Amino acid sequence: MVALVGAEVPRVALPPPGPSRYYIHVVNGLSKLGLLVHCQSKDDDLGYHRLLNHGDDYQWNFKVNFWGTTLYWCKLETPHAYVSFESFWPETQHLWLRDRCKHGTVGTCIWTAKDDGIYLRNFLANVDALIHKWIYKR
């Protein structure tokens, strides 16, 4: 038997807990074209949605699952281009997405399709940041 008298137990710095609910938005910020949006997770296909006008917004919300493995991805398509990307993913060590999507105490990720690519709203910096470029169809 070993007794640790006066010994200090090392502490592990954990990131602060993230929001319990997230709201994901996909916005048509294109100057002229409509946008076809298809988002899904492993367990939940959210279907196809047409955002015909500038400013149209498709959104959904969810709670991160018990295991912290919730993952959503989207495919955005215009008549001339497309892009597929993860729109929400779990973060255990790096907080890149959480830092950008935290709006007060709420998790809000706003992905906007613009003429040159897909932007993510960075609430901390108060800017839209280009994350994905369009892949042009042949």
Protein Blocks (a to p, Z undefined) as FASTA:
>chain_A
ZZdehiacddddddddddfbdcdddddfbfkbccddddddfklcgbjaddfbghiacddd
ddddfkopaccddddddfkbccdddfbdcdfkbcklmmmmpghjaccddddddfkbccdd
dfknopacdfbdcdddZZ
